[in-house]
Amino acid sequence: MGKALKLPKTECCVSRTRCDRCPIRMLKDGTLPSGYGVRKRKLVRVDGTKAKKVKKAELVAAVRSEKTKKKSGKKKKQLAA
């Protein structure tokens, strides 16, 4: 099995030393799932001009779909070579 992805928290805990799942840290490191952003220390789904609050179930589904997209891309590259 592959390496488990860390899900970001839905809200920053405001600790001085940011944890590994902090949405602010993940945004800075570039590990936040695509289509997500941080507004007022809360994780939001960014769709054009509007930002919507994120529920944990939606986040899990989005990360799983990204994970399957990445896997399918690797298989295609291996078959082409």
C-alpha positions as CSV (number, residue, x, y, z in Angstrom):
1,M,0.0,0.0,0.0
2,G,1.0,3.6,-0.6
3,K,1.7,6.4,1.8
4,A,-1.4,7.8,3.5
5,L,-2.2,11.4,2.7
6,K,-2.7,13.8,5.6
7,L,-6.0,15.6,5.5
8,P,-5.9,19.2,6.5
9,K,-7.9,20.3,9.6
10,T,-11.0,22.3,8.8
11,E,-9.9,25.1,11.1
12,C,-6.5,26.3,12.3
13,C,-5.8,25.8,16.0
14,V,-3.8,29.0,16.3
15,S,-0.9,27.4,18.1
16,R,2.5,29.2,17.8
17,T,4.1,26.1,16.3
18,R,1.9,25.0,13.5
19,C,1.0,21.3,13.4
20,D,1.5,19.1,10.3
21,R,-2.2,19.2,9.4
22,C,-2.7,23.0,9.8
23,P,-4.4,24.4,6.7
24,I,-2.2,27.5,6.8
25,R,1.0,25.4,6.8
26,M,-0.3,23.1,4.1
27,L,-1.1,26.1,1.9
28,K,2.4,27.5,2.4
29,D,4.0,24.1,1.7
30,G,1.8,23.5,-1.3
31,T,0.3,20.2,0.0
32,L,-3.2,21.5,0.3
33,P,-5.5,19.7,-2.2
34,S,-6.2,21.6,-5.4
35,G,-9.3,23.8,-5.3
36,Y,-9.0,24.6,-1.6
37,G,-7.8,27.7,0.2
38,V,-7.7,29.3,3.6
39,R,-9.8,32.3,4.6
40,K,-9.9,33.6,8.2
41,R,-8.0,30.5,9.4
42,K,-10.7,28.2,8.1
43,L,-10.4,25.8,5.2
44,V,-12.7,26.7,2.3
45,R,-13.5,25.4,-1.2
46,V,-12.6,28.0,-3.8
47,D,-14.9,28.2,-6.8
48,G,-14.3,31.3,-8.8
49,T,-15.3,34.3,-6.7
50,K,-17.1,32.5,-3.9
51,A,-15.5,30.6,-1.0
52,K,-17.6,27.9,0.7
53,K,-17.1,26.2,4.0
54,V,-15.8,22.7,3.8
55,K,-17.3,19.6,5.5
56,K,-15.0,16.7,6.5
57,A,-16.8,14.3,4.2
58,E,-16.4,16.5,1.2
59,L,-12.7,16.9,1.9
60,V,-12.2,13.1,2.2
61,A,-14.0,12.5,-1.1
62,A,-11.9,15.2,-2.8
63,V,-8.6,13.8,-1.6
64,R,-9.6,10.2,-2.6
65,S,-10.5,11.3,-6.1
66,E,-7.2,13.2,-6.5
67,K,-5.4,10.1,-5.2
68,T,-7.0,7.9,-7.9
69,K,-6.2,10.4,-10.6
70,K,-2.6,10.3,-9.7
71,K,-2.5,6.5,-9.7
72,S,-4.1,6.3,-13.2
73,G,-1.5,8.7,-14.6
74,K,1.4,6.5,-13.4
75,K,-0.1,3.4,-15.0
76,K,-0.4,5.2,-18.4
77,K,3.2,6.4,-18.2
78,Q,4.5,2.9,-17.5
79,L,2.5,1.4,-20.3
80,A,3.8,3.9,-22.8
81,A,7.4,3.1,-21.9
